[in-house]
Amino acid sequence: MSSLSETVLSTIPASEVERLLVVLVQSPENGSRMELRQQSFSKGIGWFTQSTVQLDPGQVAALRSALGNSRGARSANRLPREFSKITSPAWQPKVVHADSA
């Protein structure tokens, strides 16, 4: 029997009925990976996953490198300023616990 552990690291709202979950998935057999889960909300169902992208540690490191680090990054390699600002949506879900289907 596999002992799979999932930790939601971040919930990024896109609208009142769409969000992106950043999830750390850990298992003794398969190691660690990150998952990006695009979810939608339905009154009859609640939140459900539409699609999942799995990233292994090397891919997460490559993504971080591609996005750059604001400390010590050259201006030519930095993202535009609007990518560094987090705005609060008008409505934000509060997730206490989420079970995958």
C-alpha positions as CSV (number, residue, x, y, z in Angstrom):
1,M,0.0,0.0,0.0
2,S,1.4,3.4,-1.0
3,S,1.6,6.2,1.5
4,L,0.9,9.3,-0.7
5,S,1.0,12.7,0.9
6,E,-0.4,15.8,-0.7
7,T,0.1,19.4,0.5
8,V,-1.6,22.4,-1.1
9,L,1.1,25.0,-1.3
10,S,-0.9,27.7,-2.9
11,T,-4.4,28.4,-4.3
12,I,-4.4,31.0,-7.1
13,P,-7.9,32.2,-7.9
14,A,-8.6,33.0,-11.6
15,S,-12.3,33.9,-11.1
16,E,-15.1,33.0,-8.8
17,V,-15.4,29.5,-10.5
18,E,-11.8,28.8,-11.6
19,R,-8.6,28.4,-9.7
20,L,-5.1,26.9,-9.9
21,L,-3.8,24.7,-7.1
22,V,0.0,24.3,-6.6
23,V,0.3,20.9,-4.8
24,L,3.4,19.1,-3.4
25,V,2.9,15.3,-3.8
26,Q,5.3,13.1,-1.9
27,S,5.5,9.3,-1.8
28,P,8.2,7.0,-0.4
29,E,8.2,4.9,-3.5
30,N,8.2,7.7,-6.2
31,G,9.8,10.7,-4.4
32,S,8.4,14.2,-4.7
33,R,6.8,16.1,-7.5
34,M,4.7,19.3,-7.9
35,E,1.3,19.4,-9.6
36,L,-0.5,22.3,-11.0
37,R,-4.2,21.5,-11.0
38,Q,-6.7,23.7,-12.9
39,Q,-10.0,23.5,-11.1
40,S,-13.6,24.6,-11.7
41,F,-16.5,25.0,-9.3
42,S,-20.0,23.7,-9.7
43,K,-22.8,24.2,-7.2
44,G,-23.8,20.5,-7.4
45,I,-20.2,19.1,-7.2
46,G,-18.0,21.7,-5.6
47,W,-14.4,22.1,-6.7
48,F,-13.1,19.5,-9.2
49,T,-9.9,19.2,-11.2
50,Q,-10.2,19.8,-15.0
51,S,-6.5,19.1,-15.8
52,T,-3.2,18.4,-14.0
53,V,0.4,19.1,-15.0
54,Q,3.0,17.1,-13.1
55,L,6.5,18.6,-12.6
56,D,9.4,16.7,-11.2
57,P,12.0,18.5,-9.1
58,G,14.2,19.2,-12.1
59,Q,11.4,20.8,-14.0
60,V,10.4,22.9,-11.0
61,A,14.1,24.1,-10.8
62,A,14.0,24.9,-14.6
63,L,10.8,26.8,-14.2
64,R,12.2,28.8,-11.3
65,S,15.3,29.5,-13.4
66,A,13.2,30.6,-16.4
67,L,11.1,32.9,-14.3
68,G,14.2,34.4,-12.7
69,N,14.9,35.6,-9.2
70,S,14.2,39.2,-8.4
71,R,17.3,39.3,-6.2
72,G,20.5,39.7,-8.3
73,A,18.8,39.1,-11.6
74,R,19.8,41.2,-14.6
75,S,17.2,43.5,-15.8
76,A,17.2,41.9,-19.2
77,N,16.3,38.5,-17.7
78,R,13.6,39.8,-15.3
79,L,9.9,39.5,-15.9
80,P,7.8,42.7,-16.5
81,R,6.9,44.5,-13.3
82,E,3.2,43.4,-13.4
83,F,4.3,39.8,-12.9
84,S,5.6,40.7,-9.5
85,K,2.4,42.2,-8.1
86,I,-0.2,40.0,-6.4
87,T,-3.7,41.4,-6.5
88,S,-6.5,40.2,-4.3
89,P,-9.5,39.0,-6.2
90,A,-13.0,40.2,-5.3
91,W,-13.8,36.7,-4.1
92,Q,-11.3,34.2,-2.7
93,P,-12.2,30.6,-1.7
94,K,-10.9,29.3,1.6
95,V,-9.8,25.7,1.4
96,V,-9.5,23.9,4.7
97,H,-9.2,20.4,3.1
98,A,-9.6,19.1,-0.4
99,D,-10.0,15.5,-1.5
100,S,-9.2,14.4,-5.0
101,A,-11.8,12.5,-6.9
